[in-house]
């Protein structure tokens, strides 16, 4: 079955969605839980559970992970959904980050090059991939692009993580695609900044030398902090407590040097005017 660039839209109501919904229902009944109880345990409504079990709606990755937690099934449903949604779209080295991002209740990201994938518009994300190594080597980047766009859904619903991002000014001023695309991306960041669980700060040129030259992300999942960072040919998640604490200290420095959230939104608007 084909998938559009919007991720799982064409899987809703499909046989695979119905089978997954039936499996969730079967385990729920075996655990003697009502749909309302499962919804409460996963942070979703009773109606949402009903639609998932009926196969009308494909469950979100956060809901699938919540089912595993409520049912005590390890990562059974999360993995089943991940294979269904992503297949070979996610590189093996990135799978650890996706797992952390889906389970995290707090995400702290520092982006000196591009806005983090979760906050990229589809058009901007495609332009980034077209400039990347996959396109340079003639590889099909569309599956990876679809997976990146699908991550935007993590900010939907009651289970959205608390997201805090710090962008450098260079990250926002570097032209990616035509002016209309940059306007759209910057407008999207301005809109996302109004989300009740999202905070955006800009580290301007005038702040001087950055306390950190490399991008990284701190994620808290199951009350434990992990750090994810990427290299030119891959990435890695670290769960060492001392390393996470050191990265947290660095993040505090970045936040202290950056503009306030209110000033940052105004600055994003100012930068967007360049592309009018």
N, C-alpha and C positions, 0 to 999 in steps of 0.2 A: 504494500500500500504506500502511495506517495505521501510525502509530507511537504507542506508549504513552508515558506520562510518564517511563518509565525509559530512554528513549533508543532503543537499537538492538535491544532484545530480540526484536522481531518480525521483524527482518531476518536473524537467524541461520538458516541453512539455506535462505534464500530464493534465487530465481534470481539476483538481483543480487549476493548474497554468493558464490554459486558462480562467477559470471563474474569477479568480482574475484580470487577465489582461483585461478582458472585463469590469469588474466593474470600473477599473481605467479609461479606455477609455470612458465609459459612463459619468462619473463625469467630466472628462476633456472636453468633448464636451459640457456638460451642462454649464460649466464655460466659454465656448467659447475660449478655449486655444488650440494652436497648440502643436504638439509633441515637437517642438523646444523650445517653451516657457516653457512647463513643464520641459523639460530637463534642461533649464537654471535655473529655480526656484529650482530644486532639486540637481543641481550640476552634472548632468549626460548628456550624449550626446543624440541627437535626435534618433540615431540608437538604443541606449539602450532602450529608451522609446518605440520605435516601436517593439522591440523584446519582451519586457514585455507585451505590449498590445496584441501581437499575441500569447502569451502563450509559446513562444519559450524559454524564460528565466524567471525563478522565480525572482521577484524583491528582491533586498537586503533589509535588515531591515532599513537601512538608507534611501533608496529610498522611501520605504513605509511611513516612518515618514515624509520625504520631501513632499510627495503627500498630506498628511494630512495638513501640514503647508500651502502649496500652495492653496489647495482646501478649507481650513477652515473646515475640517471634524473632528476636535478633534484628537482622536487616532484610528479612524475607521479602516484605512488600516494597521496601525502598529499592532493593536491588532489582526486583521484578519490574518495577516502573522505570527505573533507570535504563534497563536494557531495552524496554519498550520505546522509551522516548529518545534515547540517545544512540543506542546501538554502538556503531563504531565512530560516532561523531566526536567523542571526547577522547583525546590522547590518554594513554594509560597513566602518564605522569601527572595529568591534571585531575584524574578521578578523585584523588585524595582531597583536593581543594573543593570539588563539587560536593563531596560528602560532608565536609565541614560546613560549607556555606549553607547547605540545606538544613543542617541540624542546629546551626548557630542561633543564639538569641541576641548576640551582640557582634557587630562587625566593624572594625576600625581599619580604614584603608588610606594609604598614602600613594598618590598617583602623580609622579613628576613628568610623565610622558603622554599618556592618554587617560581620559576618565575611565574608571574601572568598568569592566564589561557589562555589569548589571545596569549601569547608568548610560550606556550608549544607545543612541537611536539606531534603528535598523540600517538606515542609509550611511550613517557615520561608521558603524561597525563593518559594513561591507567595504567601505573605502579603506579602512585600516587593514582588513584582510587582503585587499588587492595590492596593497603596498608591502605586504609581508612575504616571508620566505616561502609559504605554501604556494602562493601565486607565482613567485619567481621560479620555483621548481616544477611548475605545471601541474600541481596537485589540485584536486577539487576541494575548495575551501567551503563550499556551500553547506555541507553537513555541520561543520564546526561553527559556521555563522548562525545556523538555525539553533544550535545548542546555546550559543551566547545570547541570542535574542530571547530564548525561552527563560533564561535566568531572571529576566526583568519581572517575571511573575512572583518572585519571592517577596516583593514588596506589597503584594495584594493580600487582602484578608486579615483576619485577626492575629494570625501567627507570624506576621512580618517581623524580622529582626530589627533591633535598634541599630541603625546604620549611621556611622560618622565617617566622613571622607574629607581629606585635605588634598587639594589640587595645587600644583605650582602654577604661577601665571603663565609660564611657558607651555604648560599642558593645555591651557585654554586659548592661547594665542597661535599655536602652531596650526597653520592651515591644513585641513584634511578635506579634500574634495572642494567643490565650488563654494562660493560665498553663501548661497542659499542653504547648503548642507551645514555649514558652520553656524548659521543663524538658528537653524532647527535644533542643533545639538545644544547650543548655549541656552536657547529658550527652554529646552527640555530640562536642563540642569536647574534653571530658575524655578520651573514648575515642581520638580522633584523636591526642591528645598522646602516647599510648603507642606510636604508630607509630615504628619505628626511624629513619625519615628525616624526622620532623616535630618541630619545636620551636615551642612556643607561649609567648609572654610577654604579660603584662597590664600596661598602663601605668595605674596607679591614680590616682584623684583626688588623693591625697596627694602625688603627684609634682610637683604644681603645673602651671604653664603648659607646654604641650606644645612640644617643639622644632619640631614641624611640624603645621600645622592641616589639611592636605589629605591624602587617601589617595593612595598610589602604590605601584607594584610594580617591583622590580628583578628582571630575569631574565637568566641567563647561558645563551646558546645558541651553540654552536660557538665556545666560548672567548671570547665577546664579550658584554659587559654592555649591556643596553638598559633604558630606563625607560618605564613606561607609566603614564599618569595620565588621569583622566576629568574631563569638564566637564558642566554641566547638560544639554547636548544633543550629547554625543559623547565621544570620547576620542582619544588619540594616543600612538604609541610614538616614543621618541627614542633614537637610537643614537649621539649625540655623546658622545665619550669623557669630555670634561671635565664635561659635565652629569651623566653617570653617576657619576663620581667624587664630585661634590658631593652627589648623592643618597645615595651610599654613606656618606659622612661623616655625613650627617643620620641615616641609619639606625643607625649606630653610637651616636649620641647617644640615639636612641629606645631601643635595647637597653640602654644603660647606665642610663637613668632607669627602666626597667621592672622589675617584680619578676622574680626568677629563674624559670626554667622550673618548678622544684618548687613555689615559692611561688605561681606563677601558677595551677597546677592546683588547689592548695588553695583559692585565691581564687575560681576558677570554681565549685568545689563550694559555697563559702560563698554566692556570689550565687545559685546554683541553689536554695538552701534558701528563698529569698524566695518562690519560685514553688511551694512544696509545698502 
